[in-house]
Amino acid sequence: MPYKGSGPALNDLVAGQVQMTIDNLPSAMPHIQAGKLVALGVTTEQKVAVLPDVPTVASVAPGYEASSWFVVMAPAQTPEAIVRRLSGEIDKLLKKPAVLERMKALGADPVGGTPEQLAAHLAAEVKKWRDVARASGAKLD
């Protein structure tokens, strides 16, 4: 399969067109549960509850951690009051038992938090992956 600028799609793996891929657990979980895919490892620091027998990649490559995350964002010009209201409502939603149960069944670990906590997380991720790219010697062509 020719390189198209991103990793193979999950659908290509399910269709047998590629041998393996790394994908978000919530996307892959229905295929794992249906027996169409086998989870070989998780890239989080800790094992995930929904796949207790699947090892972490760090168990064979110490220090490896590559967690995926999803965020809700608004345009930069959104008034602060609206940002705070949306953030608060999303936090309430993430604490509802039915939402928690569904997300955890898909392997997601809802966190929530304030816009400031998200900004700190994003800054830490940018630094982490900038350092990884520099250490790898990768260059932009």
MDTraj code that builds the backbone (N, CA, C; nanometers):
import mdtraj as md
import numpy as np

residues = "MET PRO TYR LYS GLY SER GLY PRO ALA LEU ASN ASP LEU VAL ALA GLY GLN VAL GLN MET THR ILE ASP ASN LEU PRO SER ALA MET PRO HIS ILE GLN ALA GLY LYS LEU VAL ALA LEU GLY VAL THR THR GLU GLN LYS VAL ALA VAL LEU PRO ASP VAL PRO THR VAL ALA SER VAL ALA PRO GLY TYR GLU ALA SER SER TRP PHE VAL VAL MET ALA PRO ALA GLN THR PRO GLU ALA ILE VAL ARG ARG LEU SER GLY GLU ILE ASP LYS LEU LEU LYS LYS PRO ALA VAL LEU GLU ARG MET LYS ALA LEU GLY ALA ASP PRO VAL GLY GLY THR PRO GLU GLN LEU ALA ALA HIS LEU ALA ALA GLU VAL LYS LYS TRP ARG ASP VAL ALA ARG ALA SER GLY ALA LYS LEU ASP".split()
xyz = np.array([
    [0.0849, -0.1177, 0.0000],
    [0.0000, 0.0000, 0.0000],
    [0.0893, 0.1238, 0.0000],
    [0.0710, 0.2144, -0.0939],
    [0.1539, 0.3345, -0.0960],
    [0.1247, 0.4248, 0.0230],
    [0.2272, 0.4939, 0.0679],
    [0.2143, 0.5859, 0.1799],
    [0.1335, 0.7062, 0.1367],
    [0.0318, 0.7423, 0.2159],
    [-0.0563, 0.8542, 0.1804],
    [-0.0484, 0.9681, 0.2807],
    [0.0538, 0.9672, 0.3658],
    [0.0703, 1.0778, 0.4594],
    [0.0173, 1.0499, 0.5984],
    [-0.0447, 0.9346, 0.6199],
    [-0.0895, 0.8977, 0.7534],
    [-0.0875, 0.7464, 0.7634],
    [-0.1052, 0.6949, 0.8840],
    [-0.1037, 0.5509, 0.9039],
    [-0.2215, 0.4843, 0.8359],
    [-0.2129, 0.3522, 0.8227],
    [-0.3238, 0.2808, 0.7593],
    [-0.4528, 0.2993, 0.8373],
    [-0.5600, 0.3044, 0.7654],
    [-0.6903, 0.3233, 0.8285],
    [-0.7343, 0.1944, 0.8955],
    [-0.8117, 0.2086, 1.0000],
    [-0.8657, 0.0944, 1.0715],
    [-0.9456, 0.0048, 0.9774],
    [-1.0186, 0.0639, 0.8855],
    [-1.0954, -0.0150, 0.7888],
    [-1.0055, -0.1014, 0.7016],
    [-0.8864, -0.0510, 0.6683],
    [-0.7914, -0.1298, 0.5896],
    [-0.7436, -0.2517, 0.6684],
    [-0.7275, -0.2367, 0.7981],
    [-0.6865, -0.3486, 0.8826],
    [-0.7980, -0.4533, 0.8898],
    [-0.9195, -0.4088, 0.9155],
    [-1.0332, -0.5001, 0.9241],
    [-1.0525, -0.5729, 0.7905],
    [-1.0277, -0.5040, 0.6795],
    [-1.0444, -0.5622, 0.5461],
    [-0.9275, -0.6526, 0.5066],
    [-0.8223, -0.6561, 0.5889],
    [-0.7077, -0.7414, 0.5581],
    [-0.6114, -0.6816, 0.4574],
    [-0.6208, -0.5511, 0.4329],
    [-0.5322, -0.4856, 0.3366],
    [-0.3989, -0.4438, 0.3978],
    [-0.3927, -0.4339, 0.5310],
    [-0.2681, -0.4062, 0.6023],
    [-0.2582, -0.5051, 0.7184],
    [-0.1367, -0.5251, 0.7681],
    [-0.1116, -0.6250, 0.8718],
    [-0.1350, -0.5753, 1.0141],
    [-0.1132, -0.4475, 1.0375],
    [-0.1337, -0.3920, 1.1710],
    [-0.1454, -0.2411, 1.1631],
    [-0.1961, -0.1813, 1.2685],
    [-0.2048, -0.0363, 1.2785],
    [-0.2123, 0.0007, 1.4253],
    [-0.1912, 0.1251, 1.4538],
    [-0.2139, 0.1810, 1.5867],
    [-0.3319, 0.2749, 1.5722],
    [-0.4313, 0.2570, 1.6562],
    [-0.5512, 0.3386, 1.6437],
    [-0.6048, 0.3695, 1.7829],
    [-0.7011, 0.4585, 1.7897],
    [-0.7664, 0.4904, 1.9164],
    [-0.8511, 0.3726, 1.9613],
    [-0.8436, 0.3402, 2.0885],
    [-0.9184, 0.2268, 2.1404],
    [-1.0693, 0.2413, 2.1209],
    [-1.1290, 0.3586, 2.1428],
    [-1.2740, 0.3680, 2.1194],
    [-1.3138, 0.3347, 1.9758],
    [-1.2285, 0.3626, 1.8796],
    [-1.2582, 0.3278, 1.7402],
    [-1.2405, 0.1790, 1.7150],
    [-1.1381, 0.1219, 1.7751],
    [-1.1058, -0.0183, 1.7508],
    [-1.1877, -0.1154, 1.8349],
    [-1.2363, -0.0719, 1.9496],
    [-1.3006, -0.1616, 2.0452],
    [-1.4171, -0.2422, 1.9869],
    [-1.5073, -0.1836, 1.9084],
    [-1.6150, -0.2656, 1.8523],
    [-1.5619, -0.3807, 1.7657],
    [-1.4520, -0.3580, 1.6933],
    [-1.3925, -0.4620, 1.6092],
    [-1.3239, -0.5687, 1.6944],
    [-1.2647, -0.5265, 1.8059],
    [-1.2025, -0.6220, 1.8983],
    [-1.3115, -0.7084, 1.9611],
    [-1.4181, -0.6444, 2.0061],
    [-1.5288, -0.7177, 2.0685],
    [-1.5963, -0.8136, 1.9708],
    [-1.5989, -0.7787, 1.8434],
    [-1.6611, -0.8636, 1.7415],
    [-1.5680, -0.9751, 1.6944],
    [-1.4438, -0.9743, 1.7440],
    [-1.3487, -1.0776, 1.7044],
    [-1.2841, -1.0524, 1.5694],
    [-1.2989, -0.9323, 1.5151],
    [-1.2394, -0.8994, 1.3856],
    [-1.0941, -0.8537, 1.3997],
    [-1.0572, -0.8053, 1.5189],
    [-0.9212, -0.7605, 1.5463],
    [-0.8727, -0.8211, 1.6775],
    [-0.7414, -0.8351, 1.6875],
    [-0.6787, -0.8799, 1.8117],
    [-0.5925, -0.7647, 1.8619],
    [-0.6160, -0.7237, 1.9851],
    [-0.5343, -0.6180, 2.0451],
    [-0.4025, -0.6796, 2.0914],
    [-0.2914, -0.6258, 2.0436],
    [-0.1593, -0.6776, 2.0789],
    [-0.0969, -0.6028, 2.1955],
    [-0.1311, -0.4759, 2.2104],
    [-0.0759, -0.3948, 2.3178],
    [-0.1471, -0.2619, 2.3226],
    [-0.1426, -0.1995, 2.4395],
    [-0.1971, -0.0646, 2.4543],
    [-0.0812, 0.0312, 2.4749],
    [-0.0957, 0.1522, 2.4243],
    [0.0146, 0.2479, 2.4292],
    [0.0097, 0.3395, 2.5505],
    [-0.0894, 0.3186, 2.6362],
    [-0.0995, 0.3974, 2.7590],
    [0.0019, 0.3457, 2.8620],
    [0.0287, 0.4266, 2.9639],
    [0.1229, 0.3858, 3.0689],
    [0.0740, 0.2623, 3.1436],
    [-0.0560, 0.2575, 3.1677],
    [-0.1158, 0.1475, 3.2434],
    [-0.2050, 0.0653, 3.1520],
    [-0.2288, -0.0592, 3.1915],
    [-0.3254, -0.1412, 3.1194],
    [-0.4619, -0.0731, 3.1259],
    [-0.5486, -0.1100, 3.0327],
    [-0.6838, -0.0548, 3.0345],
    [-0.7801, -0.1596, 3.0875],
    [-0.8751, -0.1157, 3.1665],
    [-0.9668, -0.2066, 3.2355],
    [-1.0472, -0.2925, 3.1392],
    [-1.0845, -0.2385, 3.0251],
    [-1.1691, -0.3109, 2.9321],
    [-1.0924, -0.4222, 2.8587],
    [-0.9599, -0.4174, 2.8625],
    [-0.8747, -0.5205, 2.8020],
    [-0.7678, -0.5634, 2.9030],
    [-0.8080, -0.6252, 3.0120],
    [-0.7137, -0.6538, 3.1203],
    [-0.6003, -0.7494, 3.0839],
    [-0.6170, -0.8314, 2.9807],
    [-0.5134, -0.9262, 2.9423],
    [-0.4179, -0.8725, 2.8358],
    [-0.4420, -0.7511, 2.7906],
    [-0.3571, -0.6920, 2.6866],
    [-0.2462, -0.6113, 2.7543],
    [-0.1199, -0.6442, 2.7256],
    [-0.0092, -0.5738, 2.7909],
    [0.0102, -0.4319, 2.7371],
    [0.0836, -0.3539, 2.8123],
    [0.1233, -0.2219, 2.7634],
    [0.2447, -0.2388, 2.6732],
    [0.2606, -0.1482, 2.5790],
    [0.3810, -0.1482, 2.4959],
    [0.5024, -0.1236, 2.5851],
    [0.4837, -0.0439, 2.6904],
    [0.5934, -0.0141, 2.7824],
    [0.6466, -0.1389, 2.8524],
    [0.5683, -0.2453, 2.8576],
    [0.6175, -0.3675, 2.9212],
    [0.7292, -0.4331, 2.8392],
    [0.7390, -0.4016, 2.7113],
    [0.8478, -0.4515, 2.6271],
    [0.9381, -0.3391, 2.5752],
    [0.8917, -0.2170, 2.5861],
    [0.9701, -0.0996, 2.5456],
    [0.9573, 0.0036, 2.6586],
    [1.0337, -0.0148, 2.7670],
    [1.0194, 0.0730, 2.8841],
    [1.0239, 0.2217, 2.8483],
    [0.9316, 0.2960, 2.9094],
    [0.9236, 0.4394, 2.8876],
    [0.8302, 0.4795, 2.7753],
    [0.7848, 0.3821, 2.6974],
    [0.6952, 0.4137, 2.5862],
    [0.5573, 0.4504, 2.6388],
    [0.5053, 0.5610, 2.5899],
    [0.3701, 0.6049, 2.6254],
    [0.3229, 0.6987, 2.5162],
    [0.2098, 0.6675, 2.4589],
    [0.1503, 0.7527, 2.3559],
    [-0.0007, 0.7444, 2.3710],
    [-0.0540, 0.8281, 2.4554],
    [-0.1980, 0.8279, 2.4799],
    [-0.2685, 0.9182, 2.3803],
    [-0.3853, 0.8747, 2.3394],
    [-0.4668, 0.9612, 2.2550],
    [-0.5700, 1.0295, 2.3430],
    [-0.6192, 1.1402, 2.2963],
    [-0.7184, 1.2145, 2.3734],
    [-0.8039, 1.2936, 2.2763],
    [-0.9219, 1.3228, 2.3215],
    [-1.0171, 1.3991, 2.2429],
    [-1.0564, 1.5210, 2.3247],
    [-1.0684, 1.6344, 2.2588],
    [-1.1063, 1.7569, 2.3289],
    [-1.2159, 1.8282, 2.2514],
    [-1.2896, 1.9104, 2.3222],
    [-1.3891, 1.9972, 2.2595],
    [-1.3287, 2.1368, 2.2602],
    [-1.3262, 2.2009, 2.1446],
    [-1.2687, 2.3344, 2.1337],
    [-1.3684, 2.4291, 2.0702],
    [-1.3458, 2.5560, 2.0913],
    [-1.4262, 2.6617, 2.0312],
    [-1.3305, 2.7635, 1.9696],
    [-1.3797, 2.8482, 1.8804],
    [-1.2928, 2.9519, 1.8227],
    [-1.2313, 3.0405, 1.9312],
    [-1.1115, 3.0904, 1.9054],
    [-1.0381, 3.1712, 2.0028],
    [-1.1163, 3.2940, 2.0489],
    [-1.2045, 3.3470, 1.9678],
    [-1.2792, 3.4675, 2.0029],
    [-1.4060, 3.4383, 2.0844],
    [-1.4281, 3.3138, 2.1208],
    [-1.5479, 3.2798, 2.1973],
    [-1.5427, 3.3495, 2.3328],
    [-1.6491, 3.4181, 2.3725],
    [-1.6487, 3.4871, 2.5024],
    [-1.6201, 3.3911, 2.6181],
    [-1.5445, 3.4390, 2.7134],
    [-1.5033, 3.3597, 2.8305],
    [-1.6224, 3.2956, 2.9011],
    [-1.7313, 3.3675, 2.9151],
    [-1.8485, 3.3133, 2.9841],
    [-1.9038, 3.1900, 2.9112],
    [-1.9014, 3.1940, 2.7801],
    [-1.9510, 3.0802, 2.7027],
    [-1.8551, 2.9621, 2.7158],
    [-1.7253, 2.9899, 2.7106],
    [-1.6252, 2.8839, 2.7282],
    [-1.6444, 2.8159, 2.8634],
    [-1.6612, 2.8941, 2.9683],
    [-1.6792, 2.8388, 3.1035],
    [-1.8085, 2.7571, 3.1125],
    [-1.9133, 2.8081, 3.0530],
    [-2.0415, 2.7367, 3.0573],
    [-2.0318, 2.6034, 2.9844],
    [-1.9749, 2.6066, 2.8637],
    [-1.9588, 2.4825, 2.7875],
    [-1.8717, 2.3828, 2.8630],
    [-1.7626, 2.4301, 2.9181],
    [-1.6723, 2.3429, 2.9936],
    [-1.7452, 2.2785, 3.1111],
    [-1.8210, 2.3570, 3.1841],
    [-1.8966, 2.3054, 3.2983],
    [-2.0012, 2.2039, 3.2579],
    [-2.0713, 2.2303, 3.1480],
    [-2.1745, 2.1377, 3.1011],
    [-2.1129, 2.0068, 3.0524],
    [-1.9997, 2.0162, 2.9861],
    [-1.9311, 1.8951, 2.9396],
    [-1.8839, 1.8133, 3.0596],
    [-1.8304, 1.8806, 3.1620],
    [-1.7895, 1.8090, 3.2836],
    [-1.9078, 1.7363, 3.3467],
    [-2.0227, 1.8018, 3.3528],
    [-2.1424, 1.7362, 3.4085],
    [-2.1795, 1.6130, 3.3261],
    [-2.1750, 1.6269, 3.1957],
    [-2.2086, 1.5168, 3.1066],
    [-2.1145, 1.3978, 3.1282],
    [-1.9856, 1.4267, 3.1409],
    [-1.8864, 1.3203, 3.1577],
    [-1.8996, 1.2465, 3.2907],
    [-1.9744, 1.3035, 3.3842],
    [-1.9935, 1.2396, 3.5142],
    [-2.1230, 1.1592, 3.5222],
    [-2.2054, 1.1660, 3.4189],
    [-2.3308, 1.0901, 3.4194],
    [-2.2989, 0.9415, 3.4075],
    [-2.3602, 0.8595, 3.4925],
    [-2.3299, 0.7155, 3.4911],
    [-2.3434, 0.6492, 3.3539],
    [-2.4466, 0.6810, 3.2788],
    [-2.4650, 0.6177, 3.1477],
    [-2.3535, 0.6569, 3.0509],
    [-2.3108, 0.7830, 3.0568],
    [-2.2027, 0.8299, 2.9699],
    [-2.0716, 0.7644, 3.0115],
    [-2.0440, 0.7645, 3.1412],
    [-1.9224, 0.7003, 3.1924],
    [-1.9169, 0.5535, 3.1534],
    [-2.0261, 0.4834, 3.1733],
    [-2.0320, 0.3401, 3.1425],
    [-2.0037, 0.3146, 2.9945],
    [-2.0661, 0.3923, 2.9077],
    [-2.0464, 0.3740, 2.7634],
    [-1.9038, 0.4053, 2.7223],
    [-1.8499, 0.5148, 2.7725],
    [-1.7139, 0.5528, 2.7355],
    [-1.6125, 0.4505, 2.7852],
    [-1.6288, 0.4048, 2.9072],
    [-1.5369, 0.3051, 2.9621],
    [-1.5474, 0.1722, 2.8879],
    [-1.6661, 0.1365, 2.8414],
    [-1.6834, 0.0136, 2.7634],
    [-1.6061, 0.0200, 2.6324],
    [-1.5865, 0.1399, 2.5817],
    [-1.5094, 0.1591, 2.4586],
    [-1.3603, 0.1795, 2.4856],
    [-1.3220, 0.1755, 2.6126],
    [-1.1813, 0.1929, 2.6468],
    [-1.1402, 0.3365, 2.6674],
    [-1.2358, 0.4271, 2.6715],
    [-1.2050, 0.5683, 2.6953],
    [-1.2063, 0.5959, 2.8446],
    [-1.1279, 0.6914, 2.8853],
    [-1.1199, 0.7301, 3.0257],
    [-1.1513, 0.8790, 3.0351],
    [-1.2800, 0.9142, 3.0463],
    [-1.3161, 1.0560, 3.0461],
    [-1.2534, 1.1320, 3.1621],
    [-1.2009, 1.2492, 3.1313],
    [-1.1304, 1.3283, 3.2324],
    [-1.2032, 1.4574, 3.2645],
    [-1.2370, 1.5349, 3.1647],
    [-1.2969, 1.6652, 3.1911],
    [-1.1934, 1.7610, 3.2473],
    [-1.2401, 1.8720, 3.2993],
    [-1.1492, 1.9700, 3.3580],
    [-1.1756, 2.1099, 3.3060],
    [-1.0907, 2.1994, 3.3495],
    [-1.1051, 2.3406, 3.3135],
    [-1.0298, 2.3725, 3.1850],
    [-1.0618, 2.4856, 3.1231],
    [-0.9847, 2.5276, 3.0056],
    [-0.8352, 2.5424, 3.0377],
    [-0.8042, 2.5841, 3.1601],
    [-0.6633, 2.5991, 3.1985],
    [-0.5936, 2.4634, 3.2069],
    [-0.6647, 2.3633, 3.2581],
    [-0.6064, 2.2288, 3.2646],
    [-0.5825, 2.1744, 3.1245],
    [-0.6763, 2.2000, 3.0343],
    [-0.6590, 2.1564, 2.8962],
    [-0.5392, 2.2274, 2.8333],
    [-0.5266, 2.3564, 2.8538],
    [-0.4142, 2.4315, 2.7979],
    [-0.2817, 2.3759, 2.8489],
    [-0.2744, 2.3431, 2.9764],
    [-0.1515, 2.2855, 3.0334],
    [-0.1225, 2.1492, 2.9714],
    [-0.2269, 2.0681, 2.9541],
    [-0.2093, 1.9359, 2.8931],
    [-0.1591, 1.9490, 2.7491],
    [-0.2205, 2.0387, 2.6733],
    [-0.1792, 2.0588, 2.5347],
    [-0.0343, 2.1061, 2.5269],
    [0.0038, 2.1977, 2.6147],
    [0.1418, 2.2472, 2.6156],
    [0.2396, 2.1341, 2.6469],
    [0.2045, 2.0485, 2.7424],
    [0.2913, 1.9360, 2.7774],
    [0.3027, 1.8375, 2.6603],
    [0.1926, 1.8134, 2.5902],
    [0.1954, 1.7219, 2.4756],
    [0.2803, 1.7793, 2.3617],
    [0.2667, 1.9083, 2.3354],
    [0.3474, 1.9712, 2.2305],
    [0.4954, 1.9572, 2.2640],
    [0.5321, 1.9846, 2.3882],
    [0.6723, 1.9717, 2.4296],
    [0.7200, 1.8278, 2.4160],
    [0.6402, 1.7353, 2.4655],
    [0.6779, 1.5933, 2.4593],
    [0.7057, 1.5500, 2.3161],
    [0.6127, 1.5779, 2.2250],
    [0.6287, 1.5312, 2.0885],
    [0.7311, 1.6116, 2.0105],
    [0.7524, 1.7369, 2.0483],
    [0.8611, 1.8147, 1.9877],
    [0.9943, 1.7498, 2.0246],
    [1.0088, 1.7135, 2.1520],
    [1.1313, 1.6479, 2.1985],
    [1.1525, 1.5128, 2.1296],
    [1.0454, 1.4371, 2.1119],
    [1.0537, 1.3075, 2.0436],
    [1.0994, 1.3296, 1.8992],
    [1.0398, 1.4265, 1.8316],
    [1.0775, 1.4525, 1.6918],
    [1.2233, 1.4962, 1.6827],
    [1.2664, 1.5808, 1.7727],
    [1.4080, 1.6242, 1.7712],
    [1.5008, 1.5070, 1.7983],
    [1.4691, 1.4267, 1.8975],
    [1.5535, 1.3124, 1.9322],
    [1.5609, 1.2102, 1.8181],
    [1.4541, 1.2010, 1.7399],
    [1.4513, 1.1037, 1.6301],
    [1.5390, 1.1460, 1.5127],
    [1.5688, 1.2753, 1.5059],
    [1.6444, 1.3257, 1.3921],
    [1.5579, 1.3517, 1.2696],
    [1.4269, 1.3398, 1.2843],
    [1.3372, 1.3621, 1.1705],
    [1.3524, 1.5044, 1.1193],
    [1.3455, 1.5178, 0.9895],
    [1.3564, 1.6487, 0.9247],
    [1.2387, 1.6680, 0.8304],
    [1.1919, 1.7904, 0.8228],
    [1.0876, 1.8243, 0.7255],
    [1.1519, 1.8472, 0.5904],
    [1.0953, 1.7918, 0.4884],
    [1.1476, 1.8129, 0.3531],
    [1.0745, 1.9244, 0.2845],
])
top = md.Topology()
chain = top.add_chain()
for i, resn in enumerate(residues, 1):
    res = top.add_residue(resn, chain, resSeq=i)
    for name in ("N", "CA", "C"):
        top.add_atom(name, md.element.get_by_symbol(name[0]), res)
traj = md.Trajectory(xyz[None], top)
